[in-house]
Amino acid sequence: MSFTTALFWFFILIGVVIYYVLPSKVRWMWLLVLSYLYYFSFNVKNSLFMVAASLVIYLAALAMEYIQDKSDVYLKEHKAEIDREQKKKLKNSVKHKKRIILVIAMLINFGVLAVLKYGGFITGNITAVLNKIGIDKTVYALSNYVMPLGLSFFTFQSISYVIDIYQGKYRAEKNPFRICLFVSFFPQIMQGPIGRFDKLQKTLFAGSAFNLQNVQFGIQRIFWGLFKKMVLADRAGVFVNIIFNKPDEYGGAMAIIAVLMYSIQLYADFSGGIDIVIGVAQLFGVTMDENFRQPYFSKSIGEFWRRWHISLSSWFREYVYIPLGGNRKGKGRQLLNILLVWLATGLWHGADWTFVLWGLLYAALLTAEKLF
């Protein structure tokens, strides 16, 4: 069910009507039903990976919180008996146990992502090397047969939740079905934005009453997104494809115009999709984070990535760049962290050497920006 099909909008219409007819306490349950119906419409078997990711982070969060709460109670009850050294030792033990659980949850989720999304890339390169040295053998990957919709998005969203619980940013959610909704909320599953539990839960589970302004805003945002995708992006794409598919026949000004048109196509298609996502969520009274803030008006590469695909850029900054040390351990370490983050960002966009080179290019540009 693509955003541009009549079936999708019929699905939304029925979903919104039933949502506001239901009692407010159970509206979030209807959103969960809609999310799974939407996801199952693509492939039921592949949906099991999303369910598994939800259960893994649900159990991991509860386990970490149980360990922390048990320690807190013990310290409170034996406050007078425990000296500073024993208290420090206990806290380190708790942190170690929580870290083990966190690592297991991350290995499971990232492991599935690595096998399914990057398995073909890895085995393809192994096959190429084998053929190069005279071994006629093809290595196949599981990703040739299985590829869940929105795998990268729901994996990153899941990982952000368990890391936040590990860091004690908020309490773990006790209801497993709410975690399932957080991971699977259907408007964002295909292209984001990557949501954070503490922000999304404020409206996702609230069962908001019908608000005409919310609905009007949602409809306006949806039409603006459809205009971007179907009028700007699709029309620009026709011209771009003609030039890019026959580079030997076109050059000079036409090539430059095609590159500029491609930048319009890329932005209009992606940001238009995000507008539709935010608009559809708003129809249900759910507020999602903005993902673009006029990125082509940026004055630097760094500023550009703070304005383009904001949820992804902030995810890498908060959960990769800062834990690696950020800019706190000297210029050399900062530049290494930038390189690692952009290698990961390149691979996130696609399992191909072109995306690795793309990530290295931005790492080089940002390094130059930091140095000069």
C-alpha positions as CSV (number, residue, x, y, z in Angstrom):
1,M,0.0,0.0,0.0
2,S,2.0,2.9,-1.3
3,F,1.2,6.5,-0.1
4,T,0.0,7.4,-3.6
5,T,-2.6,4.6,-4.0
6,A,-6.3,4.9,-3.5
7,L,-6.3,1.8,-1.3
8,F,-3.9,3.4,1.2
9,W,-6.2,6.5,1.6
10,F,-9.3,4.3,1.9
11,F,-7.4,2.4,4.7
12,I,-6.6,5.8,6.4
13,L,-10.2,7.0,6.1
14,I,-11.6,3.9,7.7
15,G,-8.9,3.9,10.3
16,V,-9.5,7.5,11.4
17,V,-13.3,7.2,11.6
18,I,-13.0,4.1,13.8
19,Y,-10.3,5.6,15.9
20,Y,-12.5,8.5,17.0
21,V,-15.6,6.3,17.5
22,L,-13.7,4.1,20.0
23,P,-13.3,5.1,23.7
24,S,-10.1,7.1,24.2
25,K,-8.5,4.4,26.4
26,V,-8.4,1.8,23.7
27,R,-7.6,4.1,20.7
28,W,-3.9,3.2,20.9
29,M,-4.8,-0.5,20.5
30,W,-6.6,0.4,17.3
31,L,-3.4,2.1,16.1
32,L,-1.6,-1.2,16.8
33,V,-4.1,-3.2,14.8
34,L,-3.8,-0.7,11.9
35,S,0.0,-0.9,12.1
36,Y,0.1,-4.6,11.9
37,L,-2.6,-4.8,9.2
38,Y,-0.6,-2.3,7.1
39,Y,2.6,-4.2,7.7
40,F,1.0,-7.7,7.1
41,S,-0.3,-6.4,3.8
42,F,3.3,-6.5,2.4
43,N,4.5,-9.8,3.8
44,V,3.2,-11.7,6.9
45,K,6.3,-13.9,7.4
46,N,8.7,-10.9,7.3
47,S,6.6,-9.2,9.9
48,L,7.8,-11.7,12.5
49,F,11.2,-9.9,12.6
50,M,9.5,-6.7,13.7
51,V,7.5,-8.6,16.4
52,A,10.7,-10.3,17.6
53,A,12.6,-6.9,17.7
54,S,9.7,-5.5,19.9
55,L,9.8,-8.4,22.3
56,V,13.6,-8.4,22.6
57,I,13.7,-4.7,23.6
58,Y,10.7,-5.1,25.9
59,L,12.2,-7.9,27.9
60,A,15.7,-6.3,27.9
61,A,14.3,-3.0,29.3
62,L,12.3,-4.8,32.0
63,A,15.4,-6.8,33.0
64,M,17.6,-3.8,33.2
65,E,15.1,-1.9,35.2
66,Y,14.5,-4.8,37.6
67,I,18.3,-5.0,38.3
68,Q,18.5,-1.2,38.9
69,D,15.4,-1.1,41.1
70,K,16.6,-4.1,43.2
71,S,19.9,-2.4,43.8
72,D,18.2,0.9,44.7
73,V,16.0,-0.8,47.3
74,Y,19.0,-2.6,48.8
75,L,21.0,0.6,49.1
76,K,18.1,2.4,50.7
77,E,17.5,-0.4,53.2
78,H,21.2,-0.8,54.1
79,K,22.2,2.8,53.8
80,A,23.8,3.0,57.3
81,E,25.7,-0.3,56.9
82,I,27.3,0.2,53.5
83,D,30.4,2.4,53.2
84,R,31.4,4.4,50.1
85,E,33.6,1.7,48.6
86,Q,30.9,-1.0,48.9
87,K,28.4,1.3,47.4
88,K,30.7,2.0,44.5
89,K,31.3,-1.7,44.0
90,L,27.6,-2.5,44.0
91,K,26.9,0.3,41.4
92,N,29.6,-1.0,39.2
93,S,28.2,-4.5,39.4
94,V,24.7,-3.3,38.5
95,K,26.1,-1.3,35.6
96,H,28.0,-4.4,34.4
97,K,24.9,-6.6,34.5
98,K,22.8,-4.0,32.7
99,R,25.5,-3.5,30.1
100,I,25.5,-7.3,29.4
101,I,21.7,-7.2,28.8
102,L,22.1,-4.1,26.6
103,V,24.8,-5.7,24.5
104,I,22.7,-8.9,24.0
105,A,19.7,-6.9,22.9
106,M,21.9,-4.8,20.5
107,L,23.6,-7.9,19.1
108,I,20.2,-9.6,18.4
109,N,18.7,-6.5,16.7
110,F,21.9,-5.4,14.8
111,G,22.7,-9.0,14.0
112,V,19.3,-9.5,12.2
113,L,20.0,-6.2,10.4
114,A,23.5,-7.2,9.4
115,V,22.5,-10.6,8.1
116,L,19.4,-9.5,6.2
117,K,20.5,-6.1,4.9
118,Y,24.2,-6.7,4.4
119,G,24.4,-10.4,3.9
120,G,24.1,-10.0,0.1
121,F,26.7,-7.3,0.1
122,I,29.2,-9.5,2.1
123,T,28.5,-12.7,0.2
124,G,28.6,-10.9,-3.2
125,N,32.1,-9.6,-2.4
126,I,33.2,-13.1,-1.2
127,T,31.9,-14.6,-4.5
128,A,33.7,-11.9,-6.5
129,V,37.0,-12.7,-4.7
130,L,36.6,-16.4,-5.1
131,N,35.9,-16.0,-8.8
132,K,38.9,-13.7,-9.1
133,I,41.2,-16.4,-7.8
134,G,39.7,-19.1,-10.0
135,I,37.1,-20.7,-7.7
136,D,33.8,-20.9,-9.6
137,K,31.5,-20.7,-6.6
138,T,28.5,-18.5,-5.7
139,V,27.8,-17.7,-2.0
140,Y,24.2,-17.0,-1.3
141,A,22.8,-14.8,1.5
142,L,19.6,-15.0,3.5
143,S,18.8,-11.5,2.3
144,N,18.2,-13.0,-1.1
145,Y,15.0,-14.5,0.3
146,V,14.0,-12.4,3.3
147,M,13.9,-8.6,3.6
148,P,11.5,-7.1,6.1
149,L,9.9,-3.7,5.3
150,G,11.5,-0.8,7.1
151,L,14.1,-3.0,8.8
152,S,16.7,-0.2,9.3
153,F,14.0,2.1,10.7
154,F,12.5,-0.2,13.3
155,T,15.9,-1.6,14.3
156,F,17.3,1.9,15.0
157,Q,14.1,2.9,16.8
158,S,14.2,-0.3,19.0
159,I,17.9,0.2,19.8
160,S,17.3,3.8,20.9
161,Y,14.7,2.6,23.4
162,V,17.0,0.0,25.2
163,I,19.9,2.5,25.3
164,D,17.7,5.1,26.8
165,I,16.5,2.6,29.5
166,Y,20.1,1.6,30.2
167,Q,21.0,5.3,30.7
168,G,18.0,5.8,33.0
169,K,16.4,8.5,30.9
170,Y,12.9,7.2,31.7
171,R,11.1,4.1,33.1
172,A,10.6,1.0,31.0
173,E,7.2,0.4,29.5
174,K,5.4,-2.4,31.3
175,N,2.8,-3.1,28.5
176,P,4.4,-5.2,25.7
177,F,1.7,-4.1,23.2
178,R,2.6,-0.4,23.7
179,I,6.2,-1.3,22.8
180,C,4.9,-3.2,19.7
181,L,3.0,0.0,18.7
182,F,6.1,2.2,19.3
183,V,8.2,0.0,17.0
184,S,5.5,-0.6,14.3
185,F,3.6,2.7,14.1
186,F,2.6,2.4,10.5
187,P,3.0,5.9,9.0
188,Q,6.7,6.0,9.8
189,I,7.7,2.4,9.1
190,M,8.9,2.9,5.5
191,Q,10.9,6.1,5.7
192,G,10.9,7.5,9.2
193,P,11.3,9.8,11.0
194,I,13.1,7.6,13.6
195,G,11.1,8.2,16.7
196,R,12.1,8.4,20.4
197,F,9.9,6.7,22.9
198,D,9.9,9.5,25.5
199,K,8.7,12.0,22.9
200,L,6.4,9.8,20.9
201,Q,4.5,8.2,23.9
202,K,3.1,11.6,24.8
203,T,0.6,11.5,22.0
204,L,0.9,7.9,20.7
205,F,-0.9,6.4,23.7
206,A,-2.9,9.4,24.7
207,G,-6.1,8.6,22.7
208,S,-6.5,12.2,21.7
209,A,-10.0,13.6,21.4
210,F,-11.1,14.7,17.9
211,N,-9.6,18.1,17.1
212,L,-10.6,19.8,13.9
213,Q,-7.4,21.9,13.8
214,N,-5.3,18.7,14.1
215,V,-7.2,17.1,11.2
216,Q,-7.0,20.2,9.1
217,F,-3.3,20.4,9.7
218,G,-2.9,16.8,8.9
219,I,-4.8,17.1,5.6
220,Q,-2.9,20.2,4.5
221,R,0.4,18.5,5.3
222,I,-0.6,15.4,3.4
223,F,-1.6,17.4,0.3
224,W,1.7,19.3,0.5
225,G,3.6,16.0,0.6
226,L,1.7,14.6,-2.3
227,F,2.4,17.7,-4.3
228,K,6.1,17.4,-3.6
229,K,6.2,13.7,-4.5
230,M,3.8,13.5,-7.5
231,V,4.3,16.9,-9.0
232,L,7.8,18.1,-8.2
233,A,9.7,14.8,-7.7
234,D,8.0,12.7,-10.3
235,R,8.2,15.4,-13.0
236,A,11.8,16.2,-12.2
237,G,12.5,12.5,-12.3
238,V,11.4,12.2,-16.0
239,F,14.0,14.8,-17.1
240,V,16.7,13.3,-14.8
241,N,16.3,9.8,-16.1
242,I,16.5,10.9,-19.7
243,I,19.9,12.6,-19.1
244,F,21.3,10.1,-16.6
245,N,20.4,7.1,-18.7
246,K,22.2,8.5,-21.8
247,P,25.2,10.5,-20.4
248,D,27.1,10.2,-23.7
249,E,24.4,12.0,-25.6
250,Y,24.0,15.0,-23.2
251,G,26.7,17.2,-21.7
252,G,27.5,20.7,-20.6
253,A,24.5,22.7,-19.5
254,M,22.1,19.8,-19.8
255,A,24.2,17.7,-17.4
256,I,24.4,20.5,-14.9
257,I,20.7,21.1,-15.1
258,A,20.1,17.3,-14.6
259,V,22.2,17.3,-11.5
260,L,20.3,20.3,-10.1
261,M,17.0,18.7,-11.0
262,Y,18.1,15.5,-9.3
263,S,18.7,17.4,-6.1
264,I,15.1,18.7,-6.3
265,Q,13.8,15.3,-7.1
266,L,15.6,13.7,-4.1
267,Y,14.5,16.4,-1.7
268,A,10.9,16.6,-2.9
269,D,10.4,12.8,-2.9
270,F,11.9,12.2,0.6
271,S,10.7,15.3,2.4
272,G,7.3,14.9,0.6
273,G,7.0,11.4,2.1
274,I,7.9,12.7,5.5
275,D,5.2,15.4,5.2
276,I,2.7,12.6,4.4
277,V,3.9,10.6,7.4
278,I,3.6,13.6,9.8
279,G,0.2,14.5,8.3
280,V,-1.3,11.0,8.6
281,A,0.0,10.8,12.2
282,Q,-1.6,14.2,13.0
283,L,-5.0,12.8,11.8
284,F,-4.8,10.5,14.8
285,G,-3.6,13.2,17.1
286,V,0.0,11.9,17.1
287,T,2.8,14.5,16.9
288,M,6.0,13.4,15.2
289,D,9.3,15.2,15.0
290,E,10.2,17.2,12.0
291,N,12.8,15.7,9.7
292,F,13.8,18.6,7.4
293,R,14.5,22.3,8.1
294,Q,15.3,23.9,4.7
295,P,18.6,22.0,4.3
296,Y,19.5,23.6,1.0
297,F,19.8,26.9,2.8
298,S,22.6,25.6,5.0
299,K,25.9,27.5,5.2
300,S,28.1,24.4,5.9
301,I,28.2,20.7,5.5
302,G,27.7,20.2,9.2
303,E,24.7,22.5,9.3
304,F,23.3,20.7,6.3
305,W,23.2,17.4,8.2
306,R,21.6,19.0,11.1
307,R,18.8,20.0,8.8
308,W,18.5,17.0,6.5
309,H,17.0,13.7,7.8
310,I,17.3,15.2,11.3
311,S,16.1,12.0,13.1
312,L,18.9,9.9,11.5
313,S,21.6,12.5,12.0
314,S,20.6,13.0,15.6
315,W,20.4,9.3,16.2
316,F,24.0,8.8,15.0
317,R,25.2,11.8,17.0
318,E,23.5,10.7,20.2
319,Y,24.0,6.9,20.1
320,V,27.3,6.6,18.1
321,Y,29.3,9.9,18.0
322,I,28.9,10.9,21.6
323,P,29.5,7.4,23.1
324,L,32.7,7.2,21.0
325,G,33.9,10.3,22.7
326,G,32.6,13.0,20.4
327,N,34.9,16.0,20.5
328,R,35.9,15.5,24.2
329,K,39.1,13.5,23.6
330,G,41.1,15.8,21.3
331,K,41.0,16.7,17.6
332,G,42.5,13.5,16.4
333,R,39.9,11.3,18.2
334,Q,37.1,13.6,17.0
335,L,38.1,13.2,13.4
336,L,38.3,9.4,13.8
337,N,34.8,9.5,15.3
338,I,33.5,11.5,12.4
339,L,35.0,8.9,10.0
340,L,33.5,6.0,11.9
341,V,30.1,7.7,12.1
342,W,30.0,8.5,8.4
343,L,31.1,5.0,7.4
344,A,28.2,3.7,9.4
345,T,25.9,6.4,7.9
346,G,26.9,5.4,4.4
347,L,26.2,1.7,5.1
348,W,22.9,2.6,6.7
349,H,21.8,4.1,3.4
350,G,22.6,1.0,1.4
351,A,24.7,-2.2,1.2
352,D,27.0,-1.2,-1.6
353,W,30.5,0.2,-2.1
354,T,29.0,3.4,-3.6
355,F,27.5,4.1,-0.2
356,V,30.7,3.4,1.6
357,L,32.5,5.9,-0.7
358,W,29.6,8.3,-0.2
359,G,30.1,8.1,3.6
360,L,33.9,8.6,3.2
361,L,33.3,11.6,1.0
362,Y,31.2,13.3,3.7
363,A,33.7,12.3,6.4
364,A,36.4,14.0,4.3
365,L,34.3,17.1,3.8
366,L,33.4,17.4,7.5
367,T,37.0,16.7,8.5
368,A,38.2,19.6,6.2
369,E,35.5,21.8,7.8
370,K,36.7,21.0,11.3
371,L,40.3,21.6,10.4
372,F,40.0,24.7,8.3
